[in-house]
Amino acid sequence: MKLFYYLIAILFLTSCSSTSMIDSWKSKEYSTYTPNKILIVGLTDNLTARKIFEEKLKTELKNRGIEAIESYDVFESTFTSSKQTEKDIQNEVAKLSKSGFDAILISAVKGVDEKEVYSGDTYQVDYYWRRFGRYYHRYQDVYWKKGYYSQYKVYHIEASLYNIKEDNDKSLVWTAQYNIVDPKQISTTVNDYVNAIIKSLEKEKVITFK
């Protein structure tokens, strides 16, 4: 079992990034719901990542016959550069609705975990090291060898789709949680993440490929 977990950790570290869906939920109220015009919101202070995410998701949604617009083309700079009250946000949603939007898909980082994994030679199961001398000799590097452990980050990200024509507690159509492990390149990571979102939306029959 330890060998299995070690191999999984190495797999994460040797890939550019690994995106996996942890959980998803779709409201029973929207069993036949299909959005027509979606505002895409990447909630991050990394402008490059936000633009790549919103543009990529826009392209994928358009391929499925859904009109989609990036938030950075819609929101005023003052809206994202200053803290908004709930009333301010509701006023913005009302303006979006008047402009023909019927849904918002928002993505946000919910948390980041720092992880580490042994970066030495191939792992051996415990029973192999029946002598203390062999065991100590092999793993004593922990005391003096720099980089004995490798650190990586796991980003916990949530994506949610809201029906903005419904101004109540039932406006949430779909939501899913994802883990992104050790992202290196923004474009590759975003592509993997967007593909995971699209796959989930198609599985839940919120969108279909046309």
Secondary structure, DSSP 8 states (H G I E B T S, - for coil): -HHHHHHHHHHHHHSS-EEEEEEEEE-GGGTT---SEEEEEEE-S-HHHHHHHHHHHHHHHHTTT-EEEEGGGTS-HHHHHS---HHHHHHHHHHHHHTT--EEEEEEEEEEEEEEEE-SS----GGG--SHHHHHHHHGGGGT-TTSEEEEEEEEEEEEEEETT--STT-EEEEEEEEEES---HHHHHHHHHHHHHHHHHHTTSS---
